[in-house]
């Protein structure tokens, strides 16, 4: 609705002048709404949350150093599985500079986000607080987004029948976890980021 209103204010996009055409007819690309959309937000937030919890090293170390430690963990994970990653390092800018008050978002290519999703499903299970409520929720969302990707990647050429049901179920599960986690994550990571900056 916001997009359509903005288009109308600017004189209208040519597509809107075609009789019967509606924005709802536009096919949604999972690469942009998923890997470069919500999934990049959850990945960035999960990485920064683990960093702030001391998962990648003692908290007295600089966050930039801890990001390098996170990257080393990712590369080790991918190397053992024959996978690649285009970025040569992790920096705070890679996750949208959350120390400046920005929401943590993984700013990489769609393929890289997919690799991070697999890594986080494995890495969140190793967190020291995995037995706490927060650690379990973090792991749950990391695993759910991996399941969503896998359900789409293994569905075959045509998304029908059981394959469609699996995708819808995985998407609903992940989205419910994301909505519950994001409310906590937004306030938590921003508060921790400001505390870290103040110290």
C-alpha positions, 0 to 999 in steps of 0.5 A: 500500500505504501509503495502504491501510494508513493507511485501514485504521487510520482505520476504512476508507474507504467505497469499501473496503467495496464487495465487489470494489473495489480501489485498483487500479480507481481511474483514474489522472489524468495531471494529478495523477501527471504535471503535479502529481506527478513532472513538477513535481519535475523542472521545479523541479529543472531550474530550480534546477540551471540557476540554480545553474550561472549560466544566469540570471545571475552567481552573485554575484547573489541567488537571488531576483533570478536567479529573476526572470531565469528568469521573464523568460526563460519569459515571453519564450518564451511570449509569442512562442508566444501562450501564457499563465502564471498566476503573475506572478513566480518566487520561491524559494518557487515551487520549494519553497524549495530553499535551505532544504534542500527538494527543488526542486518547481514549485508551480504549477497543472497548466497552468503546469507544462505551459508550463514543460515546453515552455520547459525543452525549449528553455531547457536547450539554451541552457545554457553547459554543454550540451556537457558530460555533465551538460548533455546529461543535463539537456537529455535529461530536459527533452526527454523530458518534453516528448515524453511530454506531446506523445505524450499530447496528440496521441493522439486521443480513444482511446489505442489501438494506435500511440498507446498504444505511443508513450505507453508508449515516451515514458513509459519513456524519460522515467522511466529518465532521471528515475530516473538524473538524480534520484539525482544531482540530489538530492545535487547541488542540496542540496549546492549549496543548503547551500554557497550558504546558507553563503556 
